[in-house]
């Protein structure tokens, strides 16, 4: 039996892709806002973490 047949049997399965997209978009926007608001000192500290 193909995988699509299993998905057709699940009630309300179409909501899961929308939840995933919304979650990904929210996290992405939050990371972008954090990156733009971070101070130069914080950025420098994060840059040097792998080298320390």
N, C-alpha and C positions, 0 to 999 in steps of 0.2 A: 504494500500500500504506500502511496506517495505521501510526502510530508504535508502537502497542501490539503489532502483529505482530512488529516487530523485537525488542521487549523479551521476548516470549515465547520467542524462539529463543536468548537468552543464558542459559547455564547459571549458576545461582546468583545471578541478578539480584536476588533478594529480600533479599540481605544488604546491599546498598548503602544503602537507606533507613535501616536500623538503624544502620549505621556513621555516616551523616550525623547522625542524631538524637543518637547518643552523643557525637559530636564537638562538636556545637552545645551540648549540655547541659553538657559538661565545661568548655568555654570560658566559657559563661555563668556557671557556678558559680565559676570561678576569678576572673572579673572582679568578681563581687559580693563575694567574700571580700577581694579587693584593695581594693575601694572602702571596705569597712567597717574594714579594718585600717590604711588610710593615715592618716598623721598630719595634723593641721590645717595644718601648715606646707606639706606636700606638696600638699594640696588648694588652698591659696592660690596656690602657685606655678603649678599647672596652670590655675587660673582666669585668671591674668594672662598666660598664654602668647599668646593671640591678640591681646592689646592691646599687647604689647611689640614 
